[in-house]
Amino acid sequence: MPQLNPAPWFLILVFSWFVFLTLIPQKVLAHTYPNEPASHTKQKPNTQPWNWPWH
């Protein structure tokens, strides 16, 4: 049964994890956001309570 032979599959597993752990994080960390988040004022908006007619 060839699926029980770990030789080719283990090498593929190790190589794929090597790619995931070395190349992918560098690309993700190099990502820059086009719009920086804007700072909001500390004043809370004036809200009115809702008067729902409960039936």
Backbone as XML, in Angstrom:
<?xml version="1.0"?>
<chain id="A" units="angstrom">
  <residue number="1" name="MET">
    <atom name="N" x="0.852" y="-1.188" z="0.000"/>
    <atom name="CA" x="0.000" y="0.000" z="0.000"/>
    <atom name="C" x="0.894" y="1.247" z="0.000"/>
  </residue>
  <residue number="2" name="PRO">
    <atom name="N" x="0.917" y="1.996" z="-1.075"/>
    <atom name="CA" x="1.854" y="3.110" z="-1.167"/>
    <atom name="C" x="1.504" y="4.279" z="-0.250"/>
  </residue>
  <residue number="3" name="GLN">
    <atom name="N" x="0.243" y="4.407" z="0.166"/>
    <atom name="CA" x="-0.089" y="5.540" z="1.023"/>
    <atom name="C" x="0.498" y="5.403" z="2.422"/>
  </residue>
  <residue number="4" name="LEU">
    <atom name="N" x="0.960" y="4.199" z="2.780"/>
    <atom name="CA" x="1.575" y="4.016" z="4.091"/>
    <atom name="C" x="3.065" y="4.318" z="4.067"/>
  </residue>
  <residue number="5" name="ASN">
    <atom name="N" x="3.621" y="4.538" z="2.908"/>
    <atom name="CA" x="5.029" y="4.873" z="2.797"/>
    <atom name="C" x="5.184" y="6.369" z="3.063"/>
  </residue>
  <residue number="6" name="PRO">
    <atom name="N" x="5.795" y="6.778" z="4.194"/>
    <atom name="CA" x="5.853" y="8.198" z="4.542"/>
    <atom name="C" x="6.926" y="8.981" z="3.794"/>
  </residue>
  <residue number="7" name="ALA">
    <atom name="N" x="7.760" y="8.323" z="3.025"/>
    <atom name="CA" x="8.900" y="9.007" z="2.408"/>
    <atom name="C" x="8.474" y="10.170" z="1.500"/>
  </residue>
  <residue number="8" name="PRO">
    <atom name="N" x="7.634" y="9.997" z="0.485"/>
    <atom name="CA" x="7.339" y="11.173" z="-0.350"/>
    <atom name="C" x="6.409" y="12.173" z="0.335"/>
  </residue>
  <residue number="9" name="TRP">
    <atom name="N" x="5.473" y="11.712" z="1.152"/>
    <atom name="CA" x="4.501" y="12.608" z="1.755"/>
    <atom name="C" x="5.098" y="13.423" z="2.883"/>
  </residue>
  <residue number="10" name="PHE">
    <atom name="N" x="6.020" y="12.832" z="3.615"/>
    <atom name="CA" x="6.643" y="13.569" z="4.715"/>
    <atom name="C" x="7.495" y="14.712" z="4.173"/>
  </residue>
  <residue number="11" name="LEU">
    <atom name="N" x="8.192" y="14.484" z="3.082"/>
    <atom name="CA" x="9.000" y="15.540" z="2.485"/>
    <atom name="C" x="8.114" y="16.670" z="1.966"/>
  </residue>
  <residue number="12" name="ILE">
    <atom name="N" x="6.983" y="16.348" z="1.374"/>
    <atom name="CA" x="6.040" y="17.370" z="0.909"/>
    <atom name="C" x="5.482" y="18.143" z="2.097"/>
  </residue>
  <residue number="13" name="LEU">
    <atom name="N" x="5.155" y="17.456" z="3.172"/>
    <atom name="CA" x="4.645" y="18.121" z="4.373"/>
    <atom name="C" x="5.677" y="19.076" z="4.952"/>
  </residue>
  <residue number="14" name="VAL">
    <atom name="N" x="6.907" y="18.625" z="5.064"/>
    <atom name="CA" x="7.956" y="19.473" z="5.638"/>
    <atom name="C" x="8.228" y="20.672" z="4.741"/>
  </residue>
  <residue number="15" name="PHE">
    <atom name="N" x="8.272" y="20.462" z="3.451"/>
    <atom name="CA" x="8.531" y="21.577" z="2.542"/>
    <atom name="C" x="7.391" y="22.589" z="2.542"/>
  </residue>
  <residue number="16" name="SER">
    <atom name="N" x="6.167" y="22.114" z="2.589"/>
    <atom name="CA" x="5.039" y="23.049" z="2.611"/>
    <atom name="C" x="5.031" y="23.857" z="3.908"/>
  </residue>
  <residue number="17" name="TRP">
    <atom name="N" x="5.320" y="23.240" z="5.042"/>
    <atom name="CA" x="5.394" y="23.995" z="6.290"/>
    <atom name="C" x="6.567" y="24.960" z="6.282"/>
  </residue>
  <residue number="18" name="PHE">
    <atom name="N" x="7.653" y="24.575" z="5.635"/>
    <atom name="CA" x="8.786" y="25.488" z="5.499"/>
    <atom name="C" x="8.374" y="26.734" z="4.723"/>
  </residue>
  <residue number="19" name="VAL">
    <atom name="N" x="7.619" y="26.551" z="3.658"/>
    <atom name="CA" x="7.134" y="27.686" z="2.874"/>
    <atom name="C" x="6.175" y="28.532" z="3.708"/>
  </residue>
  <residue number="20" name="PHE">
    <atom name="N" x="5.244" y="27.884" z="4.395"/>
    <atom name="CA" x="4.270" y="28.628" z="5.199"/>
    <atom name="C" x="4.926" y="29.419" z="6.321"/>
  </residue>
  <residue number="21" name="LEU">
    <atom name="N" x="5.954" y="28.873" z="6.925"/>
    <atom name="CA" x="6.556" y="29.529" z="8.088"/>
    <atom name="C" x="7.663" y="30.511" z="7.732"/>
  </residue>
  <residue number="22" name="THR">
    <atom name="N" x="8.141" y="30.510" z="6.502"/>
    <atom name="CA" x="9.211" y="31.444" z="6.152"/>
    <atom name="C" x="8.762" y="32.515" z="5.171"/>
  </residue>
  <residue number="23" name="LEU">
    <atom name="N" x="8.082" y="32.153" z="4.114"/>
    <atom name="CA" x="7.748" y="33.132" z="3.079"/>
    <atom name="C" x="6.452" y="33.865" z="3.361"/>
  </residue>
  <residue number="24" name="ILE">
    <atom name="N" x="5.445" y="33.149" z="3.792"/>
    <atom name="CA" x="4.125" y="33.758" z="3.970"/>
    <atom name="C" x="4.122" y="34.838" z="5.065"/>
  </residue>
  <residue number="25" name="PRO">
    <atom name="N" x="4.705" y="34.612" z="6.265"/>
    <atom name="CA" x="4.678" y="35.686" z="7.269"/>
    <atom name="C" x="5.391" y="36.958" z="6.823"/>
  </residue>
  <residue number="26" name="GLN">
    <atom name="N" x="6.450" y="36.817" z="6.031"/>
    <atom name="CA" x="7.134" y="38.014" z="5.548"/>
    <atom name="C" x="6.228" y="38.824" z="4.637"/>
  </residue>
  <residue number="27" name="LYS">
    <atom name="N" x="5.461" y="38.156" z="3.802"/>
    <atom name="CA" x="4.554" y="38.868" z="2.908"/>
    <atom name="C" x="3.399" y="39.494" z="3.681"/>
  </residue>
  <residue number="28" name="VAL">
    <atom name="N" x="2.926" y="38.815" z="4.706"/>
    <atom name="CA" x="1.813" y="39.355" z="5.492"/>
    <atom name="C" x="2.277" y="40.552" z="6.317"/>
  </residue>
  <residue number="29" name="LEU">
    <atom name="N" x="3.463" y="40.456" z="6.916"/>
    <atom name="CA" x="3.948" y="41.562" z="7.734"/>
    <atom name="C" x="4.374" y="42.757" z="6.894"/>
  </residue>
  <residue number="30" name="ALA">
    <atom name="N" x="4.690" y="42.555" z="5.638"/>
    <atom name="CA" x="5.077" y="43.668" z="4.767"/>
    <atom name="C" x="3.869" y="44.401" z="4.216"/>
  </residue>
  <residue number="31" name="HIS">
    <atom name="N" x="2.673" y="43.902" z="4.488"/>
    <atom name="CA" x="1.459" y="44.537" z="3.972"/>
    <atom name="C" x="1.250" y="45.879" z="4.647"/>
  </residue>
  <residue number="32" name="THR">
    <atom name="N" x="0.946" y="46.884" z="3.851"/>
    <atom name="CA" x="0.647" y="48.203" z="4.399"/>
    <atom name="C" x="-0.792" y="48.562" z="4.061"/>
  </residue>
  <residue number="33" name="TYR">
    <atom name="N" x="-1.427" y="49.226" z="4.965"/>
    <atom name="CA" x="-2.804" y="49.636" z="4.767"/>
    <atom name="C" x="-2.823" y="50.960" z="4.010"/>
  </residue>
  <residue number="34" name="PRO">
    <atom name="N" x="-3.664" y="51.100" z="3.004"/>
    <atom name="CA" x="-3.690" y="52.351" z="2.246"/>
    <atom name="C" x="-4.255" y="53.519" z="3.048"/>
  </residue>
  <residue number="35" name="ASN">
    <atom name="N" x="-5.145" y="53.261" z="3.972"/>
    <atom name="CA" x="-5.754" y="54.326" z="4.770"/>
    <atom name="C" x="-5.508" y="54.052" z="6.243"/>
  </residue>
  <residue number="36" name="GLU">
    <atom name="N" x="-4.824" y="54.962" z="6.869"/>
    <atom name="CA" x="-4.604" y="54.828" z="8.304"/>
    <atom name="C" x="-5.898" y="55.174" z="9.031"/>
  </residue>
  <residue number="37" name="PRO">
    <atom name="N" x="-6.186" y="54.516" z="10.136"/>
    <atom name="CA" x="-7.416" y="54.844" z="10.861"/>
    <atom name="C" x="-7.366" y="56.269" z="11.419"/>
  </residue>
  <residue number="38" name="ALA">
    <atom name="N" x="-8.457" y="56.971" z="11.270"/>
    <atom name="CA" x="-8.532" y="58.353" z="11.736"/>
    <atom name="C" x="-8.872" y="58.374" z="13.222"/>
  </residue>
  <residue number="39" name="SER">
    <atom name="N" x="-8.306" y="59.326" z="13.915"/>
    <atom name="CA" x="-8.621" y="59.451" z="15.336"/>
    <atom name="C" x="-9.980" y="60.123" z="15.485"/>
  </residue>
  <residue number="40" name="HIS">
    <atom name="N" x="-10.763" y="59.643" z="16.402"/>
    <atom name="CA" x="-12.096" y="60.180" z="16.640"/>
    <atom name="C" x="-12.061" y="61.103" z="17.848"/>
  </residue>
  <residue number="41" name="THR">
    <atom name="N" x="-13.037" y="61.964" z="17.910"/>
    <atom name="CA" x="-13.115" y="62.866" z="19.056"/>
    <atom name="C" x="-13.576" y="62.078" z="20.283"/>
  </residue>
  <residue number="42" name="LYS">
    <atom name="N" x="-13.235" y="62.586" z="21.440"/>
    <atom name="CA" x="-13.603" y="61.902" z="22.671"/>
    <atom name="C" x="-15.000" y="62.275" z="23.143"/>
  </residue>
  <residue number="43" name="GLN">
    <atom name="N" x="-15.640" y="63.210" z="22.459"/>
    <atom name="CA" x="-16.987" y="63.626" z="22.838"/>
    <atom name="C" x="-17.979" y="62.559" z="22.389"/>
  </residue>
  <residue number="44" name="LYS">
    <atom name="N" x="-18.824" y="62.129" z="23.303"/>
    <atom name="CA" x="-19.831" y="61.132" z="22.979"/>
    <atom name="C" x="-20.999" y="61.789" z="22.260"/>
  </residue>
  <residue number="45" name="PRO">
    <atom name="N" x="-21.574" y="61.107" z="21.304"/>
    <atom name="CA" x="-22.729" y="61.708" z="20.613"/>
    <atom name="C" x="-23.943" y="61.780" z="21.535"/>
  </residue>
  <residue number="46" name="ASN">
    <atom name="N" x="-24.762" y="62.781" z="21.310"/>
    <atom name="CA" x="-25.969" y="62.964" z="22.104"/>
    <atom name="C" x="-27.042" y="62.017" z="21.565"/>
  </residue>
  <residue number="47" name="THR">
    <atom name="N" x="-27.391" y="61.030" z="22.327"/>
    <atom name="CA" x="-28.379" y="60.053" z="21.883"/>
    <atom name="C" x="-29.661" y="60.211" z="22.670"/>
  </residue>
  <residue number="48" name="GLN">
    <atom name="N" x="-30.742" y="59.899" z="22.017"/>
    <atom name="CA" x="-32.048" y="59.949" z="22.660"/>
    <atom name="C" x="-32.555" y="58.525" z="22.856"/>
  </residue>
  <residue number="49" name="PRO">
    <atom name="N" x="-33.202" y="58.247" z="23.979"/>
    <atom name="CA" x="-33.740" y="56.897" z="24.169"/>
    <atom name="C" x="-34.929" y="56.648" z="23.254"/>
  </residue>
  <residue number="50" name="TRP">
    <atom name="N" x="-35.115" y="55.420" z="22.909"/>
    <atom name="CA" x="-36.248" y="55.041" z="22.068"/>
    <atom name="C" x="-37.442" y="54.737" z="22.954"/>
  </residue>
  <residue number="51" name="ASN">
    <atom name="N" x="-38.561" y="55.291" z="22.599"/>
    <atom name="CA" x="-39.800" y="54.996" z="23.313"/>
    <atom name="C" x="-40.629" y="54.048" z="22.453"/>
  </residue>
  <residue number="52" name="TRP">
    <atom name="N" x="-40.406" y="52.773" z="22.611"/>
    <atom name="CA" x="-41.101" y="51.765" z="21.826"/>
    <atom name="C" x="-42.448" y="51.466" z="22.457"/>
  </residue>
  <residue number="53" name="PRO">
    <atom name="N" x="-43.504" y="51.496" z="21.690"/>
    <atom name="CA" x="-44.789" y="51.064" z="22.231"/>
    <atom name="C" x="-44.837" y="49.531" z="22.296"/>
  </residue>
  <residue number="54" name="TRP">
    <atom name="N" x="-44.752" y="48.985" z="23.479"/>
    <atom name="CA" x="-44.774" y="47.534" z="23.647"/>
    <atom name="C" x="-46.222" y="47.054" z="23.677"/>
  </residue>
  <residue number="55" name="HIS">
    <atom name="N" x="-46.555" y="46.183" z="22.767"/>
    <atom name="CA" x="-47.929" y="45.695" z="22.666"/>
    <atom name="C" x="-48.012" y="44.313" z="23.262"/>
  </residue>
</chain>
